[in-house]
């Protein structure tokens, strides 16, 4: 992103998004070029004075004439009923304008921009609660990167998107300006109001507390809001409409800095680190000679890309423990922190197996029913496949049919055998259970959350033993990124018995929960299993929290970990027993299936049924 004073372009210190250094260098170049383009082509030279007529139009249209005159573009956006929506429209169209001009001015960037856009844009799934507004903005974003309408636009909004995209065409010209982009954004927003009025999709009162932040993964948490910002591009930085203000609000040195940067073709200052604090090394350079064909890179980039960041995993003094390092997604720098978290896997603490024995005795009747039901899901050892050219037995029906055909003068078919084919369920599932300190709270029945979780796991084990699937149980907690504990209750190759019962009995509330690291470790365990279907089930009682690992940072990392699991062929399902989860669940679990159990006491009965639906 461009800094507030317009004198620096802030880029991540290290990129490892692609497998080769060459690919990451091209990404780095395009990221720098994109931000320099905003300076060169005047995004932040726009002043609010030139938009006063548009301000008056918006104030009158939305009944805000009594409010103070907006002093920035962000304040102008707050006049609209859906400020996040118009903010995203501005980001999409202004980025499209800048990239069009970059490709016209620097043809050497065209291929890289097209390739990175194709890699970075991941459409949101309408099945996960996407609103019409969000779907339309996604479509405009994809079209702005060059994707065809046939692949980018679902049939449900094809008419609306077609009208809006035609309205956007003036932005894709060499004469388009930053001011023209803002005016076009207003026109598109108004047109969306008219188009979606019959659906009543723009008439509700949104619960939006809009703040001017970038519409990338750093956008503020969205739960039940009327519009959730776009979060699905990797190489475009944040755009801040607060930087576009009135002339009297901007210091003289900032104006001269912006003008000087633009006249030079967009200078850049590389910082080691993506934030405001650590400035261990800086190097100033101009990007004019690399934007044309990408022939060279600043030496600091070469140095950063060759840094040896692979840390050695510290040896654990206890042979029963193992430690692994995992990355963590940092949405503030739009990149992974490599080998950031240390996960220590060890056997769960042993307790008394009387706890499990009591549950088995108390729920004896329910367990018998569960076992019968899940045994019925186990496939027969062999299935009979008729009409084969070879096999162990004759297919009597096929033989009679062939004899009749030959009697009538036809040759008859040769598929007269039955083959018996072995049929097995081929499922591996890992259950990952949150045992952070919050599981010690009491529920209405007077029991602790963790006791209800343990009861559900006991019933689930009985069901899984009956159906015969591969399964493992892990609990997780910890304190800090270097001490994430994953406790083995039952590993895949362990038999269900006294050891598992004692570990279940020994489970107790522990410390905090760093969900992303625990998920990545469970995914690694699943990837090592030979199975056609691999499933991860996460059972949690609330949002991730581990010191500074909280709020948006933790939500974005957990979401990234679940997305990584899906990319590696692992289906994830998340179960939460937090009644107040609506405020963050859609943001954190939006890419995977999840459910909320509002009555904790119902978890033991529901857990086996949830598993049955996942695997049949």
C-alpha positions, 0 to 999 in steps of 0.5 A: 500500500501507499503510505499516508504521506505519499512518500513510500510504498509499503511491501512485505519483506518476504514473499513465498506465495509461489514455489520458485524465486522467479515467480515471487520476484515477478509478483513483487514487481507487479505489487510495486508497479501497481502501487506506483501506478496509483501515484503516477496516475493520480489516485491520491492527487484528487482533491475533494474540492473538485467533487463538491457537486457530487457531494451535494447530490449525495447529501440531497439524495440520501437526506444528509443535507443537515450533516457537516460537509465531508472533508475526505472521500471516506466521509463522502462514502459515509453519506451512502446507505451502504458505505462499504459497498461504495468503497468496494466499487471505488476500489474495483474501478480505480484499480481497474483504471490504474491497471489499464493505464499501466498496461498501456504505458508499460506493455511488459507488465501485461502478461504478469498482471493477467496471470497474477489476476487469474491466480489471485481472484477466488470467487466467493461461493453463493452457497455460503450466504453471499448476498446479491450485492456481494455477488455483483461486486465479485463479478465486476472485480473478475470482469475488471481483471479480464475474465470473460462474462461467461465464466465470471457471471452467474446466470442469476445476476447476468442481466444486472451485471451486464448493465453495470459493466457496460456503465463501467466501460469509460474507466477503461480508456487512457483519458480516464482520471481519478475524478472520473472514477469517483463520479462513475462509482456514484453512477454505478451505485445508483444504478445498482439501487435501481436494479436491485429495488425489485429484490428489496436488496438495497432498501434495508437499513445496514448495520454498518460502522464504516471505517476507511480501511482497505478492501482486502483481507484486512477489512474489518470483521463482518458478521451479520452486516448487510454487506461484507467487503471483498477479500479475495485478491493477493497482489493489490494493496489497500486503498485508503479514501482518507488520503483524498481530502481537501487541500487545506487539510493536507500539509504542504510537504505531503502535497509536494511529496505526492507531486514529486513521486508522480512526476518521477514515475512513482518512486518507491522506498522498500522497508524491511518489514511491512509495518511502521515500527521496524525499519532496520534497512531502507533503500530508495529507488525509482521504478521507472526503468523496471516498469517497462519490461521488468528487467531488474529488481532493487537489490534489497529484494534480491537479498530478501528473496535469498534469506535463509528463513528455514529454522531448525525444529528444536529437539524435544527432550521427551521422546514421546513428544514431537515438535513441528513448525508451521507458517501463519497468515498475517493479513496486515502484510498479505503474506505468511510468516514462515515457520512462525508457530511451533506445535508440540504433539504429545500424548494426552495426560492420563486420568481415570477411565472411570469417567468413560465407564460411567458414560458407557453405563449411563448411555448404554441404551443409546450406545446400542442404538448408535452401534446398530445404526452405524453398523448398517452404514458399513458396506457389505464385503462384496457387491455383485456386478452383473453384465460383465464380459468375465467373472466368477459366476454366470448371469442367468438373466443375461444367458437367457437373453442371449439364447433368445437373441441367438434363437431369433438370428442375432449374435447376442451379447457376451456380457453374461458373467457376474463379478464380485467386487470388494467394497469398502468405506475409505474414510479417514477423519481427524477430530480436533477439540478445543480444550482452552480455558474457556471450556471450564465454564458451566452450562445450564445443567451445571456441568462444564463445557469440556465434560459435555465435549468428552461425553460427545467424544465417547459416544462418537468413538462407539459410532466410529468403531461400529462403522469401521472408519479410520479416525483420530482424536486430538485436543489443542491448547497452548500459550504463545506461538512457540508453544501450541500443544496438540494432545493425542487422545487416539492416533489413527493406528491406535486401538480404542481401549484403556489408553484412550479412555484414560486420556479422555478422562484426563482432559481438562481446561488448559490455556489458550487456543491458536486455531490456525496452527492446530488446524495445520498440524491436523491437516498434516496428519490427515495428509499422511493417511491413505484414504479416498475421503479425508475429513477434518472436524473442528470442535470449538467453544469460541473464537481463537485467542492466544495473546496477540493472536486475536480479533481479525488477525486470528480470524483471517489466519484460521480462515486461511488454514481451512482454505489450505486444507481444502486445497489439499483435498481435505474436507473441513467441518466446524462445530461451535458451541458459542451462542454469540458466534454469529458475529464472526462465524461467517467471516472465519468459516465462510469457505467451509461447512459449519454448524452452531449448537446453541444448547451445549447439552445436545452436543453428545446426541448430535455429534454422531449424527453430524458425522453420519451426514458428512460421510454418507 
